Amino acid sequence: MTIGSQVSEADARRLPLPETRVLLGVGLAIALVAGLVFRVVGQLVLVPSRPLVTAVVFALTVPVMWALAVGVFRWRGLSGGARREAAVLLVVPGMLVDAVSTALFSVVYPNMGLESAGLFGGLLLLAYATVLVAGFVSR
């Protein structure tokens, strides 16, 4: 197989624009709901002085985000390369929103102390990494 045929095969597997929009919308909705949840209960679950609670939240994030990603892939009937592309489309809106929300942490999340900002950022990275890995290794 030549490089030229690999490129055209990859382009042929790209998700159609309407599907891309759906996935970006789903990713944005998930990010906004998650942001709202942390705006309401973040001060209860991400507290450096309560490491057990924080550890449980981190531990639960992986299976929850994995199940959410795989559920979206199945709902949209995606497999193979389409899942990889979908995983990226799911996380990009949240990453963009969270770039702002973490930069303005005390304004967006006044319910959480600044000492929780690092935990919050770490949790975001874990959640996004889980979705990306699910897109690359799930069946």
Secondary structure by P-SEA (a helix, b strand, c coil): ccaaaaaaaaaaacccaaaaaaaaaaaaaaaaaaaaaaacccccccccccaaaaaaaaaaaaaaaaaaaaaaaaaacccaaaaaaaaaaacaaaaaaaaaaaaacccccccccccaaaaaaaaaaaaaaaaaaaacccc
